[in-house]
Amino acid sequence: MKIQLIHKFEDIISVENLLLAWGEFIKGKKNKADVQEFSLCLMDNIFELHRELANLTYKHRQYQAFSINDPKPRIIHKASVRDRLLHHAIHRLLYPFFDKTFISDSFSCRESKGTHKAITRFRVFSQKTSRNNTKTCWILKGDIKKFFASVDHNILLNILKEYIPDQKIIWLLQEIISSFNSGQLGVGLPLGNLTSQLFANIYLNKFDQFIKHRLKLKHYIRYADDFVVFSQNKYFLEKQISFSRSFLQESLKLEIHPQKVFIKTLASGVDFLGWVNFFDHRVLRTKTKKRMLIRLKQHPTDETFVSYLGLLKWGNSCKIKKQIIITPLPL
């Protein structure tokens, strides 16, 4: 039997938890107009939200959609301040519980994880698999096609029910999950919700567990919807593509992107998380490099400059550092 969440519905919706969630939510947002408007009558708004939740009359409001380029075009769906506050209240109690159920080599949207830890782990696995560069290391790289737009609501809810016995919490999570669809009823999570990040990891944890315990692949890393597997045997990895594709389709209604799955040697360089990785070094992806130089030209601020220098310290980037150092900054 799976471990069960001990928190109750009342713990999530309590005024105390909502106030603690508000303190987390407003960091970096105090100058936003909608946040300032909500904060003018903060306690009235929090008590009203608490009453709606306690009476089970809460309804998630509509989203405001806008486009970003990060780096490719994406549509972000922004919830109201009231709903985002609730997302934080849910996340602050559910995340610590579910994080314990995730594998250690899942690195996206988790405390003490992130891209830098993922690429460091990539190097560790490449060194182990290649026996310190004495054996050929093959790497399977896969990407799940339109992941957020493809998450099935019923499958997600059934996974949540395995861990959460409180039916009121399930009602609340269902209200949030069903507040959005990607064009097909009952399918899709909004990019922009804090809860979506948690739901994504809960959903793909099924795949992680399949990889680790059914396929028994030791050297596996996942970051969001990208994953890599290491082996000395190319044909072994080819079989794993078929097994993985079948599991994703049958159990999660997901699809591996046919144009973004490949098997390459470490010696030829493997593109993962913005870096082309080799045995003893990594270089910045060409597209990332071009995007960086364009952004520095368009927004030549100290903040942008320092941010990119921080990124570049994680790889072999002497040439690109020299290029951006001579980029003129505003006086």
Steps between C-alpha positions, in 0.01 A plus 500: 500500500629848409572752772206729571482876543428576867393862443127566497293736288467730801879531521519629144214749521576632850541876530846439647612300196349756262690779676827305486435432132438872443842580646660261252287613208568875518880468485603705198139592419423785740503758220255310280166681464282192555700400809475850646124504439457166679720611790292815563234278660727206572331353806151545354613323183667217691199447726270499197719242325510291818118507528453391139742213549348393833151502347624315188368781281841610370529533121826566319481814287601539136857546383665791325705373205814667365795395282869481588815384322695277738677428265226368273151657493280385787157601626490565874166489682498727801246433776347767723686606815238322710552172316879529494494555876309172533748326270778602741298381801455160337859477381656582837333195661490253210847558354703375804292180503517422130865597471583198716335272242714630208822337383823683581583549131193710420627860502226737383304730735641347817682655793879442496481372141492698172688510169851532648452192718359313200796570272740414783318168537528458122878519532503247786298248299705555185822434693359185660360363175812576299724360775686831504501525123637148437169364361252637248215674679169510312230742613129482423340846503121531492240775520129465576289669233287794621509369855300765688237511226466119512454423871179300546296633793346165597836323502651779712210489748524122529872532580422764765233274654763230555669730751223727630219340706323830582219536246469874559862549393425297188197723434719809530773362275241396245358854499846639421589233243168533315527881493707471182515297183723525195217482247382151588274455801676325787850543358781748571665698779561877483855626472531750782325329793721404793280194542566401138870455579414263785235315299751455216749328729229285658380395154846423361607329822304204361738496204804545727395204713444289189849584373671433833306198630348327197774563243759521780701774330747640752642787297192709420436872542179696444461877491139607428403314180859426390676179601829322436615140551863382493634162385799335335259314271326689219261216416394475863401868491306450176283245682440747784347748253234247409429406863483865606277601210252220579484586870449871438223440247316229693535629857526879465367577150826673413722476195877518452571773245604309185736779386664541840605148590850381410793285613848653480843434638636720775806564283280665233342735755148476644273803519334513844362801688661761279848346500671260260656251739823304446702277733712769666338825393182662373444786258204730460241397240530715184137618522548595865817691414329695219198576720731625775685740270172632354355559846815679617474725197131570558522528882859596588440535875730409787244245619489321164878504475554356850226240446666362188845499660347290778366254243830477312700395803339155472678414175797561273422847375816712478426618145139597565603672828744716304221587255256613765763679709570735210125558452446866601281551804302816580666764712 
